Amino acid sequence: MKKMKLLTVTLLLFMGMASTFAKDDPKLKKVTYTCNVDCHTCKEKIMKNIPYEKGVKKVEVDIKNQLVTVTFRKDKNTTEKINKAIDKLGYQAKVKQPETNEASEKK
């Protein structure tokens, strides 16, 4: 009986922790840049350098769509500084504007 209670309490704690970690952190900002990355070497160069920029938590490079997505702490860095860091590596980066959905605008 004690084991069952302990198991139940443990599961409830883990479920509570999971919901806490699932929330988006308001300190983080995720920005997608269009960038002229077209080979694996370009991807490696970005993946080796951008994570060392201040506040960067995650970097994703999509060669097929020529996109670089960077998640960083808003209090440690800015969109412009990340953009300059990518430019400094020799790639022309621009913040990708979110696509507008005409159907949702008509509603």
N, C-alpha and C positions, 0 to 999 in steps of 0.2 A: 504494500500500500504506500509506503514511504517513497519507493522508487517511482511509482506512478505520479505522485504529487511533485516530486523533484523533476521528473521529465516534463510534466505540464508547465511548471514554472519556467524551466529552461526554454521550452519552445516559445512561450509567451514573450520572454525577454528577447529572443532572437527575432521574433516577428516585429517587435517594437523597434529594435535596432535597424532592421531592414527598411522599415517605413521612414525612419529618420534619414538614412543614407540615400534613399531614393529621391528625396526632394532636391530641387535645383539649388545650388549654392548661390545666394544673391551677390556674393563677392566675385563670382566668375562671369566671364563674358566669352562667348563663342563667336568668332568672326571668320567668315569664309572669304578668301581672296581668289580672284582669277589671276593666274600666273602662267608664264610661258615655260612650264615644266613638261618635257616631252620624252624623257628617258629615265632609266633606273638610276643613272649617276646623278641626275638633277635631284631626284627624290632623296637619295642618300645624302647629298650635300645639305639639303634643307633639314632633313631629319637629324643630322649630326650637329647643326649649328643653332637652329631656332629654339630647341628645348633649353638651351643655356641662357636665353634671354630672360631678364628679370620677370618673375611671376608666371612664366609659361608652365602650364600643367599638362597639356596634351597637344600633339601635332599630328595631323593626318594629311597625307598627300595623295591626290587622285590624279594619276598621270593621264588616264583616258579622257577625263573631262577638264584637265588642266586647272585643278582647284587645290588650294591649300587651306585647311581649316585649323585654326589655332584657338585653343581654350586657355585663357589666362586670367589672372587676378586683376580686377579693375583698379585696385588700390596700388598695384605694383607696376603696371604698364598701361600703354594706350594703344588703340588701333593704329594710330599714325606711327608710333615707334616700332611696332611689329612690322608694319609696311616698309619702313625704312631699312629694317634689318634684313628683310627678304630682298629688297632692292640692292642692298650692299653686297649680297651674295651673287649678284649679276642677273637677277630675274625681275622682270617688270611685274609688280603686283598692284592690283587695284581691288578695293573692297567690292565684293559682289553684292549688288543691290537685290533685295528680295523681290521675287517675281510677283506681280500683282495679278490676282485672279479676277477677271472681269465678271464672272458669275457671282462671286461674293460681293462685288461692289454694287451690283444691281439690286441686291436684296435690301 
